[in-house]
């Protein structure tokens, strides 16, 4: 274990509060939880890519950063009336 | 332990601590607007600390530039999401 993998492990614990908000709070709050979880997991993937010394894994983090933006924006824009 | 390792540890530690604080803030706050505030803080500072750590480790190579690209993307993209989410919340409140 190096500092990157320890950081990624600690960072992934941050998904739990986001999940708690998504399950327990209102649906708009759940959207905020989803947004934050996307950021947390993106950074965890960056740390994992560095920790495993696989620069190609960084592409997954870049893709997730943009896809989580598109997904959350689609929910907010087109399903906003149902939230 | 070299100075390089200490800098890496400080940058990664600060990024993780900042991100976890924002996640805790998400749970502690009661209003969607307050929660949005913490969500935006999570995408503003910690990604740049992670990018700085990767740049210290890798220099200006592909992983370093990718990490910086992610930080810049999150910095500029998340306010758009915050605006869209706040708009939905305001519509619901009416």
Backbone of each chain as nested JSON, in Angstrom:
{
  "chains": [
    {"id": "A", "residues": [
      {"number": 1, "name": "UNK", "atoms": {"N": [0.847, -1.21, 0.0], "CA": [0.0, 0.0, 0.0], "C": [0.878, 1.254, 0.0]}},
      {"number": 2, "name": "UNK", "atoms": {"N": [0.585, 2.176, -0.902], "CA": [1.277, 3.462, -0.925], "C": [0.28, 4.579, -0.591]}},
      {"number": 3, "name": "UNK", "atoms": {"N": [0.784, 5.815, -0.605], "CA": [-0.062, 6.945, -0.194], "C": [-1.277, 7.111, -1.115]}},
      {"number": 4, "name": "UNK", "atoms": {"N": [-1.112, 6.747, -2.39], "CA": [-2.212, 6.883, -3.352], "C": [-3.341, 5.911, -3.019]}},
      {"number": 5, "name": "UNK", "atoms": {"N": [-2.963, 4.685, -2.718], "CA": [-3.99, 3.673, -2.437], "C": [-4.679, 3.935, -1.091]}},
      {"number": 6, "name": "UNK", "atoms": {"N": [-3.9, 4.411, -0.104], "CA": [-4.525, 4.791, 1.173], "C": [-5.515, 5.927, 0.95]}},
      {"number": 7, "name": "UNK", "atoms": {"N": [-5.081, 6.899, 0.138], "CA": [-5.958, 8.041, -0.156], "C": [-7.227, 7.604, -0.869]}},
      {"number": 8, "name": "UNK", "atoms": {"N": [-7.073, 6.701, -1.852], "CA": [-8.242, 6.223, -2.594], "C": [-9.199, 5.471, -1.668]}},
      {"number": 9, "name": "UNK", "atoms": {"N": [-8.64, 4.658, -0.777], "CA": [-9.479, 3.9, 0.163], "C": [-10.258, 4.848, 1.069]}},
      {"number": 10, "name": "UNK", "atoms": {"N": [-9.556, 5.867, 1.594], "CA": [-10.231, 6.839, 2.474], "C": [-11.285, 7.621, 1.699]}},
      {"number": 11, "name": "UNK", "atoms": {"N": [-10.932, 7.953, 0.45], "CA": [-11.853, 8.749, -0.365], "C": [-13.14, 7.975, -0.664]}},
      {"number": 12, "name": "UNK", "atoms": {"N": [-12.994, 6.672, -0.887], "CA": [-14.179, 5.867, -1.205], "C": [-15.144, 5.792, -0.022]}},
      {"number": 13, "name": "UNK", "atoms": {"N": [-14.626, 6.026, 1.197], "CA": [-15.52, 6.089, 2.358], "C": [-16.481, 7.277, 2.239]}},
      {"number": 14, "name": "UNK", "atoms": {"N": [-16.051, 8.279, 1.467], "CA": [-16.901, 9.46, 1.267], "C": [-18.15, 9.172, 0.461]}},
      {"number": 15, "name": "UNK", "atoms": {"N": [-18.181, 8.023, -0.208], "CA": [-19.386, 7.668, -0.978], "C": [-20.532, 7.314, -0.015]}},
      {"number": 16, "name": "UNK", "atoms": {"N": [-20.181, 6.819, 1.171], "CA": [-21.221, 6.403, 2.133], "C": [-22.143, 7.567, 2.539]}},
      {"number": 17, "name": "UNK", "atoms": {"N": [-21.597, 8.74, 2.946], "CA": [-22.507, 9.856, 3.261], "C": [-23.37, 10.266, 2.065]}},
      {"number": 18, "name": "UNK", "atoms": {"N": [-22.778, 10.216, 0.87], "CA": [-23.557, 10.575, -0.333], "C": [-24.713, 9.59, -0.511]}},
      {"number": 19, "name": "UNK", "atoms": {"N": [-24.435, 8.309, -0.307], "CA": [-25.479, 7.291, -0.399], "C": [-26.546, 7.484, 0.663]}},
      {"number": 20, "name": "UNK", "atoms": {"N": [-26.103, 7.876, 1.852], "CA": [-27.054, 8.101, 2.944], "C": [-28.009, 9.229, 2.573]}},
      {"number": 21, "name": "UNK", "atoms": {"N": [-27.458, 10.318, 2.019], "CA": [-28.3, 11.45, 1.593], "C": [-29.243, 11.005, 0.478]}},
      {"number": 22, "name": "UNK", "atoms": {"N": [-28.724, 10.194, -0.458], "CA": [-29.549, 9.744, -1.582], "C": [-30.717, 8.892, -1.11]}},
      {"number": 23, "name": "UNK", "atoms": {"N": [-30.496, 8.112, -0.054], "CA": [-31.545, 7.201, 0.421], "C": [-32.515, 7.893, 1.368]}},
      {"number": 24, "name": "UNK", "atoms": {"N": [-31.98, 8.738, 2.263], "CA": [-32.801, 9.274, 3.349], "C": [-33.445, 10.627, 3.059]}},
      {"number": 25, "name": "UNK", "atoms": {"N": [-32.814, 11.45, 2.224], "CA": [-33.324, 12.812, 2.02], "C": [-34.273, 12.846, 0.817]}},
      {"number": 26, "name": "UNK", "atoms": {"N": [-34.687, 14.072, 0.446], "CA": [-35.617, 14.2, -0.677], "C": [-34.897, 13.9, -2.0]}},
      {"number": 27, "name": "UNK", "atoms": {"N": [-35.664, 13.884, -3.094], "CA": [-35.061, 13.494, -4.37], "C": [-34.123, 14.559, -4.929]}},
      {"number": 28, "name": "UNK", "atoms": {"N": [-34.407, 15.822, -4.642], "CA": [-33.479, 16.88, -5.082], "C": [-32.172, 16.765, -4.297]}},
      {"number": 29, "name": "UNK", "atoms": {"N": [-32.296, 16.468, -2.999], "CA": [-31.089, 16.259, -2.196], "C": [-30.315, 15.04, -2.706]}},
      {"number": 30, "name": "UNK", "atoms": {"N": [-31.047, 14.023, -3.138], "CA": [-30.391, 12.83, -3.683], "C": [-29.589, 13.173, -4.927]}},
      {"number": 31, "name": "UNK", "atoms": {"N": [-30.095, 14.134, -5.712], "CA": [-29.366, 14.576, -6.901], "C": [-28.041, 15.236, -6.504]}},
      {"number": 32, "name": "UNK", "atoms": {"N": [-28.079, 16.016, -5.424], "CA": [-26.848, 16.634, -4.923], "C": [-25.885, 15.541, -4.437]}},
      {"number": 33, "name": "UNK", "atoms": {"N": [-26.44, 14.514, -3.779], "CA": [-25.616, 13.387, -3.339], "C": [-24.97, 12.674, -4.506]}},
      {"number": 34, "name": "UNK", "atoms": {"N": [-25.733, 12.488, -5.58], "CA": [-25.211, 11.834, -6.784], "C": [-24.072, 12.652, -7.394]}},
      {"number": 35, "name": "UNK", "atoms": {"N": [-24.275, 13.966, -7.409], "CA": [-23.268, 14.885, -7.927], "C": [-21.956, 14.759, -7.147]}},
      {"number": 36, "name": "UNK", "atoms": {"N": [-22.08, 14.785, -5.819], "CA": [-20.886, 14.706, -4.976], "C": [-20.221, 13.342, -5.096]}},
      {"number": 37, "name": "UNK", "atoms": {"N": [-21.037, 12.287, -5.182], "CA": [-20.471, 10.943, -5.331], "C": [-19.677, 10.843, -6.634]}},
      {"number": 38, "name": "UNK", "atoms": {"N": [-20.177, 11.483, -7.692], "CA": [-19.452, 11.489, -8.965], "C": [-18.077, 12.116, -8.824]}},
      {"number": 39, "name": "UNK", "atoms": {"N": [-18.011, 13.245, -8.11], "CA": [-16.72, 13.918, -7.886], "C": [-15.786, 13.036, -7.067]}},
      {"number": 40, "name": "UNK", "atoms": {"N": [-16.334, 12.451, -5.992], "CA": [-15.51, 11.637, -5.095], "C": [-14.937, 10.418, -5.834]}},
      {"number": 41, "name": "UNK", "atoms": {"N": [-15.794, 9.738, -6.591], "CA": [-15.337, 8.53, -7.295], "C": [-14.335, 8.89, -8.403]}},
      {"number": 42, "name": "UNK", "atoms": {"N": [-14.548, 10.031, -9.068], "CA": [-13.588, 10.474, -10.091], "C": [-12.201, 10.653, -9.479]}},
      {"number": 43, "name": "UNK", "atoms": {"N": [-12.153, 11.338, -8.326], "CA": [-10.846, 11.555, -7.686], "C": [-10.256, 10.244, -7.171]}},
      {"number": 44, "name": "UNK", "atoms": {"N": [-11.126, 9.352, -6.681], "CA": [-10.631, 8.047, -6.221], "C": [-10.014, 7.268, -7.381]}},
      {"number": 45, "name": "UNK", "atoms": {"N": [-10.611, 7.376, -8.57], "CA": [-10.057, 6.684, -9.742], "C": [-8.701, 7.261, -10.146]}},
      {"number": 46, "name": "UNK", "atoms": {"N": [-8.553, 8.589, -10.005], "CA": [-7.246, 9.213, -10.283], "C": [-6.196, 8.654, -9.324]}},
      {"number": 47, "name": "UNK", "atoms": {"N": [-6.566, 8.591, -8.043], "CA": [-5.616, 8.08, -7.046], "C": [-5.301, 6.602, -7.285]}},
      {"number": 48, "name": "UNK", "atoms": {"N": [-6.308, 5.825, -7.676], "CA": [-6.075, 4.401, -7.952], "C": [-5.157, 4.223, -9.163]}},
      {"number": 49, "name": "UNK", "atoms": {"N": [-5.367, 5.052, -10.208], "CA": [-4.513, 4.969, -11.401], "C": [-3.057, 5.24, -11.025]}},
      {"number": 50, "name": "UNK", "atoms": {"N": [-2.857, 6.237, -10.16], "CA": [-1.486, 6.544, -9.725], "C": [-0.942, 5.437, -8.825]}},
      {"number": 51, "name": "UNK", "atoms": {"N": [-1.817, 4.943, -7.941], "CA": [-1.385, 3.915, -6.99], "C": [-0.963, 2.625, -7.664]}},
      {"number": 52, "name": "UNK", "atoms": {"N": [-1.634, 2.264, -8.753], "CA": [-1.295, 1.027, -9.47], "C": [-0.294, 1.27, -10.597]}},
      {"number": 53, "name": "UNK", "atoms": {"N": [0.156, 2.523, -10.758], "CA": [1.118, 2.888, -11.812], "C": [0.608, 2.496, -13.196]}},
      {"number": 54, "name": "UNK", "atoms": {"N": [-0.679, 2.711, -13.415], "CA": [-1.268, 2.433, -14.731], "C": [-1.853, 3.741, -15.263]}},
      {"number": 55, "name": "UNK", "atoms": {"N": [-1.095, 4.415, -16.104], "CA": [-1.559, 5.716, -16.593], "C": [-2.797, 5.58, -17.48]}},
      {"number": 56, "name": "UNK", "atoms": {"N": [-2.972, 4.395, -18.086], "CA": [-4.14, 4.212, -18.954], "C": [-5.439, 4.22, -18.146]}},
      {"number": 57, "name": "UNK", "atoms": {"N": [-5.363, 3.867, -16.845], "CA": [-6.565, 3.889, -16.016], "C": [-7.1, 5.311, -15.843]}},
      {"number": 58, "name": "UNK", "atoms": {"N": [-6.236, 6.299, -16.088], "CA": [-6.645, 7.693, -15.92], "C": [-7.772, 8.044, -16.898]}},
      {"number": 59, "name": "UNK", "atoms": {"N": [-7.815, 7.347, -18.02], "CA": [-8.873, 7.583, -19.004], "C": [-10.253, 7.303, -18.427]}},
      {"number": 60, "name": "UNK", "atoms": {"N": [-10.335, 6.323, -17.526], "CA": [-11.627, 6.001, -16.892], "C": [-12.093, 7.187, -16.048]}},
      {"number": 61, "name": "UNK", "atoms": {"N": [-11.144, 7.798, -15.332], "CA": [-11.502, 8.949, -14.489], "C": [-11.946, 10.133, -15.346]}},
      {"number": 62, "name": "UNK", "atoms": {"N": [-11.232, 10.376, -16.449], "CA": [-11.612, 11.486, -17.343], "C": [-13.019, 11.246, -17.893]}},
      {"number": 63, "name": "UNK", "atoms": {"N": [-13.267, 10.001, -18.327], "CA": [-14.588, 9.662, -18.876], "C": [-15.675, 9.841, -17.825]}},
      {"number": 64, "name": "UNK", "atoms": {"N": [-15.413, 9.37, -16.604], "CA": [-16.426, 9.486, -15.543], "C": [-16.721, 10.943, -15.221]}},
      {"number": 65, "name": "UNK", "atoms": {"N": [-15.675, 11.794, -15.225], "CA": [-15.883, 13.217, -14.915], "C": [-16.896, 13.826, -15.881]}},
      {"number": 66, "name": "UNK", "atoms": {"N": [-16.771, 13.496, -17.16], "CA": [-17.686, 14.079, -18.147], "C": [-19.047, 13.366, -18.144]}},
      {"number": 67, "name": "UNK", "atoms": {"N": [-19.034, 12.039, -17.963], "CA": [-20.307, 11.31, -17.988], "C": [-21.173, 11.644, -16.776]}},
      {"number": 68, "name": "UNK", "atoms": {"N": [-20.545, 11.827, -15.606], "CA": [-21.354, 12.158, -14.425], "C": [-21.973, 13.547, -14.596]}},
      {"number": 69, "name": "UNK", "atoms": {"N": [-21.238, 14.446, -15.278], "CA": [-21.803, 15.768, -15.578], "C": [-23.023, 15.63, -16.478]}},
      {"number": 70, "name": "UNK", "atoms": {"N": [-22.871, 14.868, -17.554], "CA": [-23.977, 14.71, -18.502], "C": [-25.175, 14.042, -17.826]}},
      {"number": 71, "name": "UNK", "atoms": {"N": [-24.921, 12.986, -17.066], "CA": [-26.006, 12.248, -16.402], "C": [-26.773, 13.117, -15.432]}},
      {"number": 72, "name": "UNK", "atoms": {"N": [-26.039, 13.828, -14.562], "CA": [-26.713, 14.668, -13.572], "C": [-27.466, 15.804, -14.244]}},
      {"number": 73, "name": "UNK", "atoms": {"N": [-26.859, 16.379, -15.286], "CA": [-27.521, 17.485, -15.989], "C": [-28.801, 17.008, -16.671]}},
      {"number": 74, "name": "UNK", "atoms": {"N": [-28.759, 15.811, -17.243], "CA": [-29.956, 15.267, -17.895], "C": [-31.075, 15.061, -16.885]}},
      {"number": 75, "name": "UNK", "atoms": {"N": [-30.721, 14.512, -15.718], "CA": [-31.746, 14.292, -14.68], "C": [-32.334, 15.621, -14.239]}},
      {"number": 76, "name": "UNK", "atoms": {"N": [-31.449, 16.61, -13.982], "CA": [-31.93, 17.906, -13.49], "C": [-32.772, 18.621, -14.536]}},
      {"number": 77, "name": "UNK", "atoms": {"N": [-32.357, 18.516, -15.775], "CA": [-33.024, 19.308, -16.821], "C": [-34.322, 18.651, -17.288]}},
      {"number": 78, "name": "UNK", "atoms": {"N": [-34.286, 17.347, -17.507], "CA": [-35.445, 16.703, -18.137], "C": [-36.343, 15.961, -17.149]}},
      {"number": 79, "name": "UNK", "atoms": {"N": [-35.805, 15.572, -16.009], "CA": [-36.653, 14.894, -15.018], "C": [-36.908, 15.786, -13.818]}},
      {"number": 80, "name": "UNK", "atoms": {"N": [-36.503, 17.055, -13.928], "CA": [-36.649, 17.986, -12.804], "C": [-38.076, 18.111, -12.307]}},
      {"number": 81, "name": "UNK", "atoms": {"N": [-39.023, 18.051, -13.236], "CA": [-40.425, 18.178, -12.85], "C": [-40.922, 17.021, -11.999]}},
      {"number": 82, "name": "UNK", "atoms": {"N": [-40.252, 15.887, -12.09], "CA": [-40.688, 14.7, -11.34], "C": [-39.947, 14.533, -10.02]}},
      {"number": 83, "name": "UNK", "atoms": {"N": [-38.974, 15.396, -9.765], "CA": [-38.175, 15.216, -8.545], "C": [-38.935, 15.686, -7.314]}}
    ]},
    {"id": "B", "residues": [
      {"number": 1, "name": "UNK", "atoms": {"N": [12.293, 8.908, 4.718], "CA": [11.235, 9.548, 3.925], "C": [11.766, 10.867, 3.344]}},
      {"number": 2, "name": "UNK", "atoms": {"N": [11.685, 10.999, 2.034], "CA": [12.231, 12.189, 1.368], "C": [11.215, 13.334, 1.381]}},
      {"number": 3, "name": "UNK", "atoms": {"N": [11.699, 14.522, 1.003], "CA": [10.816, 15.69, 0.931], "C": [9.712, 15.462, -0.107]}},
      {"number": 4, "name": "UNK", "atoms": {"N": [10.074, 14.732, -1.167], "CA": [9.106, 14.4, -2.218], "C": [7.927, 13.608, -1.641]}},
      {"number": 5, "name": "UNK", "atoms": {"N": [8.242, 12.622, -0.801], "CA": [7.18, 11.81, -0.184], "C": [6.321, 12.639, 0.77]}},
      {"number": 6, "name": "UNK", "atoms": {"N": [6.986, 13.552, 1.492], "CA": [6.236, 14.397, 2.435], "C": [5.259, 15.286, 1.677]}},
      {"number": 7, "name": "UNK", "atoms": {"N": [5.741, 15.892, 0.58], "CA": [4.857, 16.771, -0.226], "C": [3.676, 15.975, -0.771]}},
      {"number": 8, "name": "UNK", "atoms": {"N": [3.966, 14.768, -1.271], "CA": [2.883, 13.911, -1.792], "C": [1.87, 13.599, -0.702]}},
      {"number": 9, "name": "UNK", "atoms": {"N": [2.384, 13.221, 0.469], "CA": [1.504, 12.874, 1.586], "C": [0.629, 14.045, 1.998]}},
      {"number": 10, "name": "UNK", "atoms": {"N": [1.231, 15.239, 2.054], "CA": [0.474, 16.429, 2.464], "C": [-0.609, 16.748, 1.428]}},
      {"number": 11, "name": "UNK", "atoms": {"N": [-0.244, 16.713, 0.144], "CA": [-1.215, 17.056, -0.907], "C": [-2.367, 16.052, -0.957]}},
      {"number": 12, "name": "UNK", "atoms": {"N": [-2.031, 14.771, -0.953], "CA": [-3.081, 13.74, -1.014], "C": [-3.915, 13.773, 0.272]}},
      {"number": 13, "name": "UNK", "atoms": {"N": [-3.252, 13.929, 1.413], "CA": [-3.972, 13.978, 2.693], "C": [-4.928, 15.154, 2.75]}},
      {"number": 14, "name": "UNK", "atoms": {"N": [-4.468, 16.331, 2.297], "CA": [-5.329, 17.518, 2.316], "C": [-6.515, 17.336, 1.369]}},
      {"number": 15, "name": "UNK", "atoms": {"N": [-6.258, 16.747, 0.206], "CA": [-7.346, 16.527, -0.76], "C": [-8.391, 15.575, -0.181]}},
      {"number": 16, "name": "UNK", "atoms": {"N": [-7.929, 14.477, 0.397], "CA": [-8.864, 13.488, 0.95], "C": [-9.632, 14.084, 2.132]}},
      {"number": 17, "name": "UNK", "atoms": {"N": [-8.918, 14.809, 3.002], "CA": [-9.582, 15.403, 4.165], "C": [-10.64, 16.411, 3.717]}},
      {"number": 18, "name": "UNK", "atoms": {"N": [-10.294, 17.243, 2.733], "CA": [-11.25, 18.232, 2.225], "C": [-12.474, 17.574, 1.633]}},
      {"number": 19, "name": "UNK", "atoms": {"N": [-12.234, 16.529, 0.87], "CA": [-13.35, 15.825, 0.221], "C": [-14.246, 15.163, 1.273]}},
      {"number": 20, "name": "UNK", "atoms": {"N": [-13.646, 14.538, 2.264], "CA": [-14.446, 13.876, 3.303], "C": [-15.229, 14.891, 4.134]}},
      {"number": 21, "name": "UNK", "atoms": {"N": [-14.606, 16.049, 4.4], "CA": [-15.333, 17.097, 5.136], "C": [-16.569, 17.549, 4.364]}},
      {"number": 22, "name": "UNK", "atoms": {"N": [-16.41, 17.682, 3.051], "CA": [-17.557, 18.086, 2.227], "C": [-18.643, 17.018, 2.251]}},
      {"number": 23, "name": "UNK", "atoms": {"N": [-18.235, 15.746, 2.244], "CA": [-19.22, 14.66, 2.297], "C": [-19.958, 14.669, 3.632]}},
      {"number": 24, "name": "UNK", "atoms": {"N": [-19.231, 14.942, 4.715], "CA": [-19.88, 15.016, 6.025], "C": [-20.83, 16.213, 6.068]}},
      {"number": 25, "name": "UNK", "atoms": {"N": [-20.387, 17.336, 5.477], "CA": [-21.24, 18.523, 5.405], "C": [-22.532, 18.248, 4.665]}},
      {"number": 26, "name": "UNK", "atoms": {"N": [-22.44, 17.39, 3.675], "CA": [-23.62, 17.011, 2.896], "C": [-24.676, 16.353, 3.798]}},
      {"number": 27, "name": "UNK", "atoms": {"N": [-24.208, 15.555, 4.743], "CA": [-25.127, 14.853, 5.646], "C": [-25.639, 15.788, 6.735]}},
      {"number": 28, "name": "UNK", "atoms": {"N": [-24.746, 16.642, 7.24], "CA": [-25.096, 17.484, 8.385], "C": [-26.097, 18.574, 7.994]}},
      {"number": 29, "name": "UNK", "atoms": {"N": [-25.951, 19.126, 6.795], "CA": [-26.825, 20.224, 6.385], "C": [-28.255, 19.722, 6.154]}},
      {"number": 30, "name": "UNK", "atoms": {"N": [-29.216, 20.604, 6.34], "CA": [-30.619, 20.2, 6.236], "C": [-31.295, 20.723, 4.969]}},
      {"number": 31, "name": "UNK", "atoms": {"N": [-30.725, 21.766, 4.365], "CA": [-31.356, 22.43, 3.227], "C": [-30.62, 22.03, 1.947]}},
      {"number": 32, "name": "UNK", "atoms": {"N": [-31.343, 21.939, 0.833], "CA": [-30.701, 21.527, -0.424], "C": [-29.674, 22.552, -0.88]}},
      {"number": 33, "name": "UNK", "atoms": {"N": [-29.918, 23.834, -0.597], "CA": [-28.969, 24.876, -1.016], "C": [-27.673, 24.787, -0.214]}},
      {"number": 34, "name": "UNK", "atoms": {"N": [-27.79, 24.48, 1.076], "CA": [-26.587, 24.289, 1.895], "C": [-25.813, 23.063, 1.419]}},
      {"number": 35, "name": "UNK", "atoms": {"N": [-26.55, 22.031, 1.061], "CA": [-25.897, 20.811, 0.564], "C": [-25.17, 21.099, -0.749]}},
      {"number": 36, "name": "UNK", "atoms": {"N": [-25.795, 21.894, -1.606], "CA": [-25.153, 22.27, -2.875], "C": [-23.836, 23.006, -2.618]}},
      {"number": 37, "name": "UNK", "atoms": {"N": [-23.838, 23.843, -1.579], "CA": [-22.631, 24.586, -1.215], "C": [-21.473, 23.614, -0.949]}},
      {"number": 38, "name": "UNK", "atoms": {"N": [-21.762, 22.554, -0.191], "CA": [-20.719, 21.573, 0.119], "C": [-20.337, 20.746, -1.113]}},
      {"number": 39, "name": "UNK", "atoms": {"N": [-21.336, 20.452, -1.953], "CA": [-21.041, 19.692, -3.176], "C": [-20.094, 20.474, -4.077]}},
      {"number": 40, "name": "UNK", "atoms": {"N": [-20.287, 21.787, -4.15], "CA": [-19.422, 22.611, -4.992], "C": [-18.028, 22.749, -4.394]}},
      {"number": 41, "name": "UNK", "atoms": {"N": [-17.973, 22.833, -3.057], "CA": [-16.649, 22.897, -2.408], "C": [-15.852, 21.63, -2.693]}},
      {"number": 42, "name": "UNK", "atoms": {"N": [-16.569, 20.495, -2.771], "CA": [-15.897, 19.217, -3.044], "C": [-15.285, 19.174, -4.438]}},
      {"number": 43, "name": "UNK", "atoms": {"N": [-15.855, 19.968, -5.361], "CA": [-15.341, 19.925, -6.733], "C": [-14.427, 21.107, -7.04]}},
      {"number": 44, "name": "UNK", "atoms": {"N": [-14.182, 21.98, -6.057], "CA": [-13.366, 23.169, -6.333], "C": [-11.906, 22.985, -5.938]}},
      {"number": 45, "name": "UNK", "atoms": {"N": [-11.644, 22.683, -4.671], "CA": [-10.255, 22.665, -4.186], "C": [-9.593, 21.272, -4.243]}},
      {"number": 46, "name": "UNK", "atoms": {"N": [-10.238, 20.22, -3.681], "CA": [-9.549, 18.916, -3.641], "C": [-9.065, 18.386, -4.998]}},
      {"number": 47, "name": "UNK", "atoms": {"N": [-9.83, 18.556, -6.104], "CA": [-9.302, 18.048, -7.38], "C": [-7.971, 18.693, -7.777]}},
      {"number": 48, "name": "UNK", "atoms": {"N": [-7.79, 19.974, -7.452], "CA": [-6.521, 20.634, -7.793], "C": [-5.388, 20.138, -6.899]}},
      {"number": 49, "name": "UNK", "atoms": {"N": [-5.716, 19.791, -5.639], "CA": [-4.678, 19.217, -4.763], "C": [-4.235, 17.853, -5.285]}},
      {"number": 50, "name": "UNK", "atoms": {"N": [-5.213, 17.054, -5.748], "CA": [-4.869, 15.747, -6.332], "C": [-4.041, 15.936, -7.604]}},
      {"number": 51, "name": "UNK", "atoms": {"N": [-4.463, 16.901, -8.445], "CA": [-3.715, 17.163, -9.682], "C": [-2.287, 17.612, -9.36]}},
      {"number": 52, "name": "UNK", "atoms": {"N": [-2.153, 18.458, -8.332], "CA": [-0.807, 18.904, -7.938], "C": [0.04, 17.725, -7.482]}},
      {"number": 53, "name": "UNK", "atoms": {"N": [-0.577, 16.8, -6.717], "CA": [0.155, 15.619, -6.252], "C": [0.609, 14.761, -7.441]}},
      {"number": 54, "name": "UNK", "atoms": {"N": [-0.289, 14.578, -8.413], "CA": [0.068, 13.766, -9.584], "C": [1.168, 14.465, -10.392]}},
      {"number": 55, "name": "UNK", "atoms": {"N": [1.097, 15.802, -10.491], "CA": [2.137, 16.535, -11.227], "C": [3.474, 16.452, -10.513]}},
      {"number": 56, "name": "UNK", "atoms": {"N": [3.457, 16.47, -9.17], "CA": [4.71, 16.318, -8.411], "C": [5.318, 14.94, -8.685]}},
      {"number": 57, "name": "UNK", "atoms": {"N": [4.461, 13.931, -8.753], "CA": [4.934, 12.556, -8.953], "C": [5.366, 12.302, -10.397]}},
      {"number": 58, "name": "UNK", "atoms": {"N": [4.554, 12.77, -11.343], "CA": [4.741, 12.375, -12.748], "C": [5.326, 13.468, -13.633]}},
      {"number": 59, "name": "UNK", "atoms": {"N": [5.362, 14.698, -13.131], "CA": [5.761, 15.85, -13.949], "C": [4.733, 16.062, -15.083]}},
      {"number": 60, "name": "UNK", "atoms": {"N": [5.07, 16.81, -16.116], "CA": [4.096, 17.14, -17.16], "C": [4.015, 16.018, -18.186]}},
      {"number": 61, "name": "UNK", "atoms": {"N": [3.603, 14.853, -17.736], "CA": [3.399, 13.72, -18.64], "C": [1.898, 13.493, -18.79]}},
      {"number": 62, "name": "UNK", "atoms": {"N": [1.523, 12.427, -19.503], "CA": [0.106, 12.175, -19.77], "C": [-0.747, 12.057, -18.489]}},
      {"number": 63, "name": "UNK", "atoms": {"N": [-0.315, 11.288, -17.462], "CA": [-1.159, 11.221, -16.254], "C": [-1.317, 12.572, -15.567]}},
      {"number": 64, "name": "UNK", "atoms": {"N": [-0.246, 13.362, -15.515], "CA": [-0.303, 14.666, -14.875], "C": [-1.258, 15.598, -15.597]}},
      {"number": 65, "name": "UNK", "atoms": {"N": [-1.149, 15.606, -16.914], "CA": [-2.028, 16.479, -17.702], "C": [-3.481, 16.007, -17.587]}},
      {"number": 66, "name": "UNK", "atoms": {"N": [-3.692, 14.688, -17.577], "CA": [-5.051, 14.156, -17.408], "C": [-5.64, 14.565, -16.059]}},
      {"number": 67, "name": "UNK", "atoms": {"N": [-4.83, 14.472, -14.998], "CA": [-5.319, 14.846, -13.666], "C": [-5.677, 16.33, -13.633]}},
      {"number": 68, "name": "UNK", "atoms": {"N": [-4.858, 17.152, -14.297], "CA": [-5.151, 18.584, -14.352], "C": [-6.407, 18.852, -15.179]}},
      {"number": 69, "name": "UNK", "atoms": {"N": [-6.561, 18.093, -16.259], "CA": [-7.766, 18.228, -17.094], "C": [-9.02, 17.904, -16.28]}},
      {"number": 70, "name": "UNK", "atoms": {"N": [-8.933, 16.844, -15.47], "CA": [-10.076, 16.458, -14.63], "C": [-10.4, 17.57, -13.631]}},
      {"number": 71, "name": "UNK", "atoms": {"N": [-9.352, 18.128, -13.0], "CA": [-9.579, 19.19, -12.01], "C": [-10.23, 20.402, -12.659]}},
      {"number": 72, "name": "UNK", "atoms": {"N": [-9.717, 20.796, -13.826], "CA": [-10.282, 21.972, -14.525], "C": [-11.715, 21.686, -14.97]}},
      {"number": 73, "name": "UNK", "atoms": {"N": [-11.957, 20.46, -15.475], "CA": [-13.3, 20.095, -15.925], "C": [-14.282, 20.15, -14.751]}},
      {"number": 74, "name": "UNK", "atoms": {"N": [-13.892, 19.563, -13.611], "CA": [-14.796, 19.58, -12.444], "C": [-15.04, 21.009, -11.975]}},
      {"number": 75, "name": "UNK", "atoms": {"N": [-13.991, 21.836, -12.021], "CA": [-14.103, 23.214, -11.544], "C": [-15.11, 24.009, -12.375]}},
      {"number": 76, "name": "UNK", "atoms": {"N": [-15.099, 23.794, -13.688], "CA": [-15.975, 24.587, -14.548], "C": [-17.345, 23.947, -14.772]}},
      {"number": 77, "name": "UNK", "atoms": {"N": [-17.432, 22.633, -14.635], "CA": [-18.659, 21.914, -14.979], "C": [-19.625, 21.84, -13.783]}},
      {"number": 78, "name": "UNK", "atoms": {"N": [-19.091, 21.687, -12.579], "CA": [-19.962, 21.491, -11.417], "C": [-20.841, 22.707, -11.102]}},
      {"number": 79, "name": "UNK", "atoms": {"N": [-20.377, 23.948, -11.284], "CA": [-21.305, 25.072, -11.081], "C": [-22.519, 25.021, -12.013]}},
      {"number": 80, "name": "UNK", "atoms": {"N": [-22.339, 24.484, -13.211], "CA": [-23.476, 24.334, -14.13], "C": [-24.5, 23.384, -13.518]}},
      {"number": 81, "name": "UNK", "atoms": {"N": [-24.005, 22.286, -12.946], "CA": [-24.893, 21.318, -12.291], "C": [-25.569, 21.944, -11.08]}},
      {"number": 82, "name": "UNK", "atoms": {"N": [-24.799, 22.73, -10.32], "CA": [-25.375, 23.38, -9.133], "C": [-26.505, 24.311, -9.539]}},
      {"number": 83, "name": "UNK", "atoms": {"N": [-26.289, 25.02, -10.628], "CA": [-27.319, 25.943, -11.108], "C": [-28.569, 25.176, -11.521]}},
      {"number": 84, "name": "UNK", "atoms": {"N": [-28.378, 24.08, -12.261], "CA": [-29.521, 23.282, -12.711], "C": [-30.26, 22.677, -11.518]}},
      {"number": 85, "name": "UNK", "atoms": {"N": [-29.518, 22.186, -10.54], "CA": [-30.141, 21.563, -9.365], "C": [-30.874, 22.609, -8.524]}},
      {"number": 86, "name": "UNK", "atoms": {"N": [-30.266, 23.771, -8.34], "CA": [-30.906, 24.826, -7.548], "C": [-32.182, 25.307, -8.236]}},
      {"number": 87, "name": "UNK", "atoms": {"N": [-32.144, 25.305, -9.555], "CA": [-33.33, 25.716, -10.305], "C": [-34.481, 24.729, -10.082]}},
      {"number": 88, "name": "UNK", "atoms": {"N": [-34.145, 23.434, -10.1], "CA": [-35.161, 22.41, -9.831], "C": [-35.72, 22.586, -8.421]}},
      {"number": 89, "name": "UNK", "atoms": {"N": [-34.825, 22.832, -7.448], "CA": [-35.263, 22.993, -6.057], "C": [-36.168, 24.206, -5.915]}},
      {"number": 90, "name": "UNK", "atoms": {"N": [-35.833, 25.283, -6.617], "CA": [-36.658, 26.494, -6.538], "C": [-38.026, 26.266, -7.17]}},
      {"number": 91, "name": "UNK", "atoms": {"N": [-38.059, 25.531, -8.273], "CA": [-39.325, 25.222, -8.933], "C": [-40.212, 24.393, -8.007]}},
      {"number": 92, "name": "UNK", "atoms": {"N": [-39.587, 23.455, -7.284], "CA": [-40.361, 22.604, -6.367], "C": [-40.918, 23.412, -5.207]}},
      {"number": 93, "name": "UNK", "atoms": {"N": [-40.149, 24.415, -4.772], "CA": [-40.553, 25.185, -3.592], "C": [-41.782, 26.042, -3.88]}},
      {"number": 94, "name": "UNK", "atoms": {"N": [-41.907, 26.479, -5.163], "CA": [-43.029, 27.367, -5.523], "C": [-44.377, 26.671, -5.381]}}
    ]}
  ]
}
